[in-house]
Amino acid sequence: QVQLVESGGGLVQTGDSLKLSCAASGLPSGYSMGWFRQNPGKERELVAAITSRRDRTTYSDSVKGRFTISRDGAKNTIYLQMNSLKLEDTATYYCAAVRVWSPTLMQSTTHWDYWGQGTQVTVSS
């Protein structure tokens, strides 16, 4: 059984940094992983994703240059380093895993195979 467990969320101020982690267990090899975020009443949006071999990444335009996704293969864990946080970064952040890497298809939540429960990030002024 695949489990994705996020951690690292919290309350920070604008301009601060925060690092999220997602530990995967039972995930078959070759799966790409990523981070989505969602606010109530809004669609879940892809923030960043990384391949299993860490040779490709993709970011949403809203976080490029501020967020960095990384992956530790030995620990089967991905991270999201979030710098220069803005109020609009407030959301529940979800970790997800997908077998087929496709930056176009990955924009849709239906393309992803596994999901974590989410961790809340709140940015205050």
Salt bridges, closest charged atoms under 4 A:
GLU45 OE2 - ARG37 NE 2.69
ASP61 OD1 - LYS64 NZ 3.26
ASP89 OD1 - ARG37 NH1 2.85
ASP89 OD2 - ARG66 NH1 2.71
